[in-house]
């Protein structure tokens, strides 16, 4: 029952995706996976783990991969390298230290997918494979270093400390990006842009967890604090007076020459300090009740300096703090049934989100948005069937958020230093039911099914958008995925599966443009067999089986709309060896 907003502050009240990296094992294990598929996809990955010492004091794990691919889009391709070693030191049965490193380098093409817009509707009359930009280079480098240690004082008390550094370095090089489409001349104006964006995050978290009893009640207490430092810097140069042109219907690349650009010598910067302290108590009550209460203090200090236009060298400093509570109740009337309810609040900076400054240079960094706040309550039931093999969750939530950052339709790219400006929506409310089913129905037959009805509307706004739906959020989403693997006989190891992913229509920020809903069908077939101590698995996946063609996430910027095009039917095969 660890509360996301209590432990991490800025995290959405509804929770977070907890990414658990593969940890070292004392038993040696090795895996090699080769994948290949449509559009020249080629990916090789390895996974190796085991002890480095005879007494298992020192363990290691290494994951690495290489991928190259083309695309259904013209001029688009990609190449990715990933390397992630982990070293774990078991100092004693009660004390462990883990060092994790991740390195990822991605070479790709900045693909700005665009359709014409006549002021009332999207004109979907060009092939979705057509690229109205150029082979715009983009190099992304991610580095992560984490050091975690924990110590168990006794059976009741433990201490855990986490430290981490992450850098995200994006170099866009020289890009020509569609910004206007003339529906009479069928000409596309493209803006020249180059930039380098560097985001650094430093974090440290210290938790003390204890177990004790008072008057026959069992307590699990958590006391902790955290510090997050976020730094961002961007250097970009652009020229809105000189445009490159290309034909909408018959583009001949590279089009007319764009302006020559040099990197900006005075980049915009942002620095955000987040301090948090929290206390939580989880109490086991009679009659199978469990109650949790927690409180968090959050302090945010932000300094933004713009290196562009009228705001050059000017700094904007904002400081905010808040105390946010959280309470939850769980009842286990039966071993297979849990009923729960909770209320939680959150508070945190809109990191990296800026509002346009009237009269400033189009590339100006803008001013930081005020911190976002939120309140959520939720009720639900969790069940387990077939000795816990099949699990279901049915819940209803109501979430209200203030100062929600949304795209500013009047100042998209290249405003706000190439990121596009944002506006605070005032207040947004989201509520609805959610259903999740996961597990094994019969031996070898597994199923995952989800459904959510998301009623998301703007409830307070200074720009007349009260009542509008929030952009890109469909009302209904759902998916069903099922697989069956033969458990015995001559066909043992044979596996088939399939599923459907459904989503209804979504809208843009102004609720003018509707992107269509869709249903995507996927299939898989595989076969696993053993050769000595090795296990070999061959598998074929087909995504978007019916070749559904659509676009999603429309963002209107005048005479054009930025969208995401559906990926056509794709095939991917793989051969995996485990030993």
N, C-alpha and C positions, 0 to 999 in steps of 0.2 A: 504493500500500500504506500510506496514512496511517492509523494506528490510532486509532479513535475514542476509546478509553479513555485512550490516551497523550496525545492532543491536548486532550481536553475533560474528562477526569477522571470527572465524574458520569455521563457518557453510558453507556448500556448497553454491555457488552462486544461484543455482536453487531453494533453499528454504530448509525448514526443516519440520518435522512432529511435529505439535504443539499439545502435549498431554495435554488436559484440564481435570483435575481431577473433580470428582463429587463434587459440592459445596453444602453447607447447604441450605435448603429451609425453608421458614416460615410456609409452609403447611406441616403437618406431613405426612410422607410416609414411608411404610415398604415393603420389598420384601424378599422372600425366594425362592432360586432356587436350585433344586436338579438335577444333571446331572449324567448319568451313560452310559458306552459304552464299546466298544471293548477293549481287553487286560486289563480287570479288572479296567477300568477307573471309578473313583468315586469322584465327586466334589460337595461340598456344599458351597453356598455363600449366604451372607445376605447383605442387604442395608437398613439402617435406617436413617431418618433425621427428623428435626423439631425444634421448639423453646425450649429453656431452661428457658426462662422468659416470663411472660405474655405480655410484651410490644415488644416482638420479638427483643430485643436488643442483646440477645445471642442466636446463632443458632449452631446446631451441625450436623454432618453427620459421620456415621461409615460404612465402607465397610470391610468385612472380608470373607475369604474363606479357605477351606481345600481341598486338592486333593491328591489322591494316584492312582498309575497306574503301570501296567507292560508294556511290549513292544513286538513288533513282533521280536525284537532282543533277542538272548539268553543272559542271565545273566543281563539284563537291567531292571531297575524299577525306580520309582520316588515317592517323597512325597513332598508336597509344602504347606506352611502355609503363609497366607497373612493377614495383619491387617493394616487398614488405617483410623484413626480418623481425623476429621477436625473440628475446632472450629472457628466461625466467630463472631466478636464483632462489632456491629453497634454503634459506639460511638455517632455519629450524622448522619443526612442525608447526610453530606458531608465527613464524615471520617469513614473508616472501617479498621479493623485489622483482618487478617486471619492467624491461625496457623495450619500447616499441618504436619502430621507424617505418615510415611510409614515404615512397617517392613515386610520383606519377608525372609523366610528361606526355602531353597531347598535342599533336600537330593536326590541325583541321582547317576547314574553310568556313569563314563566317558567312553563313547562308541566311540572308534576309528574304524570307518568303513573303511575297507581296501580291495583292490583287487590286484592281481598280475599284473606285467607289464614286458613285454619282451624287452623293449627298443624302441618299435615302436607302440605297441597297448596294450590296457587293455584286460586282459584275464578274461572275466566275466563268470567263470565256477564253481563258488561255490554259494550255497544258500545265499541270502541276509540276511537271519536270523542268519547266522553263525557268532559267535563272536570269534575273534582270540586273544582277550585280556582276562581279567578276570573280576570278579566283582569289578572293580576299583572304590572305594568310592570317592564321591565328595560332599562336603558340601559348599553351597553358602549362604551367609547372606548379605542382603542389608538393609541399614538403611538410611532413608531420613527425614530431618527436615527442614521445610521451614516457614519463617515468612514474610508475605507481608502486607504492609499498604499503604493506599492511602488517599489523602486529596484533595477535590475540593475547591479551594480558592473562585472561583466565576464561572459563566457560561462559562468563557473562559479559565481559567488556572487551571491546576491540577498537583499534584506531586504524584509519585508512587515509592516505594522503596521495593525491593525484596532481601531477604537474604536466603541462603540455604546451607545445609551441606549434603553430600552424602558419604556413605562408602560402598564399595564392597569388601567383604572378601571371598576369595575362598580357601578352603583347599582341596587339591587333595589326601591327604593321601598317601598310597603306591599303585602305579599303575604299571602294566606291559603293555607296549604299543608296537604294531608291528612296526618294523623299517626295516626289510629286509625279502624277500621271495626267497628261493632257488627253482627254477622251476624244477630242476633235482631231488633233494631229497624230494621236496614238504615240506620243513621244514620252519617254521616261526621263526625268531629271534625277541625277544621282549626285549625292553629296560626298565630297572627299573627306576622309577622316583617317587619322592615325593616332594611336594612343597606347599607353602602357599603364596598367592598373596593378597595384601591389597592395594586398591586404594581409596584415599580420595580426594574429591573435595569440595572446599569452594568457594562460589560465592556471589557477591552482585551487584545489578543493581539499579541505580537511574535515573529516567526519569522525565523531566519537559515538559509538553505538553501545548501549548497555541494556541488560535485562535484570529486573528485580521485581519483588512482590511487596505490596502494601495492603494490609487488611484482606489478604487472600486474593487480591487482584494482580494479574501478571502484566507488567509494563515492558514495552520495548521503546527506549528513549533514543532519539537522535539529536545530537547537538553539533552544529558545524558552521563553517564560514567559507566563502569563496571570493575570489578576485578574478575579474576578466579585464584584460586590456586589449582594445581593438584599435588598430592604426590602419588608415588607408591613405594612399597617395596615387594621384593620377597625373600623367603628363600627356597632353593631347594638343594637336594643332589642326585647325580646319579653316576653310575659306568659303563662306556662304555666297560670295559674289561670283564665283566661277564654278560652273556646274559641268559635269560630264553628261552627255545625252546618249540614249540608245533607243531603238525602236521597240515598242511593246509587242508587236506581232511578228516581227522578223529581226530579232536582235543580232547584230553583227559585232562580235566582241573584238577589240575591247571598247568599242564606241568612241566618242570624241574624247580627246585627252582631258584629264582632270588636272587641277592645279598641283604644283609641287608643294609639299608640306614638310616642315621640319618639326621635330619634337619640341614641345613647349618647355622652356627652361625654368619656368616658375609654376610647378604643379600645385593643384589644390590638395589639401590634406585634411584629414579628420582623425581625432583621437578621442576615444571614449573609455573612461574608467568606470567599471561596475564593481561595487562592493556589496556583499550580501552576508547576512547572519540569520540563522534559522534554528528553530527548536520544534521538535515534534515528539508526541507521546502516543503510542498505540497501546490500548488497554483491552485486555481480554476479560469480558464480563460473563456473569452466569447466563445460562440458557443459550449458549452458543452465539452471543453477541460480541462484536468487536468494534470499538470506537477509536477513531484517530482524530487528534487535533494538532494543528501546527500553526506557526506564525513565522513570517519572514520580514526582515528589514532590508530594503534595497536602496542604495545610493548610486546615482548616475551623474557623472560629470563629463561634459562633451565640449570639445574645442574644435571649431571648423574654420579653416583658413582657405580662402579662394585665391587662386593665382590668375584669374581671368577678369577681363573687362573692368567695370567700375568698382568691383569688389576686390581688386588685386591687393594682396597683402593684408586685407581686412580679416579680422577674426571675430567669430561669433561664439560666445561662451554660454552654455546652458547647464544648470544644475537642478536636479530634481531628486526627491526621495519619497518613499512611501512604505507603509506597513501593510502587508497583505496576509489575510488569514486563510485557513483551510480546515474543514471538518468533514469527517466521513463516518458512515455507519454501515456495518455488514452483519447480516444475520444468517446463520446456517441452520434452518429448521430441519433439514435432512442432509445426509452426507453428500447427496448428489445435487443439492440445490443451495444457491447463495443469493440472497436479496441484498441490494446495496443502494446507498444514496450518498451523495457528496456535494459540497459547495466549495469553490476555490476562486481566488482572485490572482491576477498577475499584474506586473508593472515592469516596464523596461524601455530602453531607448529604441527609436526607429533607426537603427544603425544603417548608415549608407543611404538614407532616404532624405532628399532635399526638395524644398519648394522654390519655385522660380521667383527671382527678385525683379520687380517691375523696373524696366528701363535698363537692365543689365545686358551684358554681352550674351549672345545666344549660348555660348559655351560655359557661362558662369556657373560656379559651383552651387549657388543658391544658399538658402539657410536651412539648417536641420529642422525636421519636423519634431513636434513635441512628443514626449514619450507616449507609448501606447499603454492603455489600461484595459482590463477585462474582468468580467465576473461570469461564472458558470455554475449551474447546478445540474445534476444528473441523477436519474434513478434507473435501476436496471435489475436484471436477474441473470445468473449464470448457472448452467446445468452441466452435468456430466452423465453420460450413459455408457453402457458396455464396459464397466470397470474403468471409466475415465478415458477410454479410447476416442469417444466422440464428445466434443464440447460445443456448447452454444452460448451466445450472449445476446440478450435483447435489452436495449437501452433507449431512453429518451433524454435528450439534452436541451438546454436553453443557454445560449452563450451570447453575451453582449460585450462588444469591444468599442472603445473610444479611440479617436485619433488613428484610425486604420489607414495605412499608407496605400493609396491607389494611384494609378497612372494619371498624370495631368494631360488630358487630350489636347490642350492648347499648346503644350510645351513638351513634346516627346523628344526623342533623339533628334539633334545633338545637344539639346539644352542640358543644363546641369552637368557640365563636364563630360558629355558623351554618355551619361547613364539614363538620360530622360528624367524629367522632373516628376515629382509626386505631389499629391494633395492629400490632406487628412479628410477622410469621408465624414468626420463628425462622430457618428455612432452607427454601428452596424449590429443587427441582431440575427442570429442563426439558431434555428431550433428544428427538431424533428427526430424521428425514430431511426435506430440503427440495428441491424441484425447480422450476426456472424455465426457461421457453422463451420467447424473444422474437425477432422478426425477420420477414423476408420469405421465404416459401416459393417463390413464383413472382412474376414482375412484377405488382405490384398486389395480391397476396394476402399480407396480414400477419396474424400470430397472436401472441397473448400467452397463456401458460398457466402456472399456478402450482399447487403442491400442498405442503402442510406437514402432518406428523403430529407433534403437540405433546403429549408425555407430561409433564404438569406436575403435580407433587405436593408437598405439604408434607412435608419429611423430618425437621425438628426443630421442636418447639413445646412451650410450657409450658401450653397450654390444651386438650390432648387431641386436637388436630386432625392428628396425624401420620398420614400416609396419605391425607388428604383432597386432592381436586383443588383447584387454585387457582381462585378465582372468575372467571367470565366467559371462561375460556379453553377453547374447544372443542378436542376431541381432533384432529379433522380439518377442514381448510379447503382449499378449492381454487377455481379459477376458470379459465374458458376464454373468450377473446374473439377474434373473427376478423372481418376486414373484407376486402372485395374492391372495387377501383376499376378500372373499364374503362379501359384504356390507350390505345385507338385506335378509330377507326370512328365511326359516328353516335352511339353511346352513350358516347363518351369523356367522362370526368368523372362518370359515374354511379357511386354507391358504395352498397353494402349491407353490413350487418354484424349480428352478434348474439353473444350469449354467455350463460354460466350462471355464477352465483356460488353456491357450496355451502358449508354449514357445519353440522356436527352439533351435538348438544345441548351446553349449558353449564350450570354449576351456580352457586349462590350461595355465600357465604363459609362457611356451615355445611354445605354439601353436602346440604341438605334439599330445595331446590327445583331442579327441572330446567326449563330453558327449551328448547323444542323446536328441532330442527335445521330447516334450510330450504334450498330451492333457488330462486333468483331468476333469471328469464329476462329478458333485455333485447334490444331490437332497434334498428337505426337504418337510415335510408335518406337519401341526400343526392345533390346534383347540383352540380357546379362548372363554371363557364364563364367565358370572358374577354370583356370589353367594352372595347376599346381597351387601355389599360395597367392596367385594373382586373380583379380576379378576384372573382367573386360566387359564394358558396356558400350553398345552401339545404339545411337538414337537419332531420329529424324523429327524435327519440329516444323510445322507449317503455321505461320501467323497470317492473319487477315485472309483466311481461306477463300472467301467470296470476293476478294479484291475490292472491298468497299472503298469508294473514293469520296473524301469529304475534307473540310478544313475546320479548324477549331481555334479558340482564343483570339478572336479578332480585336485589333487595336486600331481605331480610326485616327488618322493624322491629317485629314483634309481630303485630297483627291486619291488617296491610296489607303490600303488597310494591310497592316502586318498580321500574318496568320501563321498557323502551323498546318502543313499539309499532311494528309494521311500517308503512311508508308504503304505502298502496294503489297500484294501477296509476296511473302518471302519464305525461303526454305533455309533451314540450317541443320546440318548433320554434325555429329560429334562421335568421337571414339575416345573412351576414357579407360585408363588402366590404373587399378588400385592394387597395392601390394605392401 
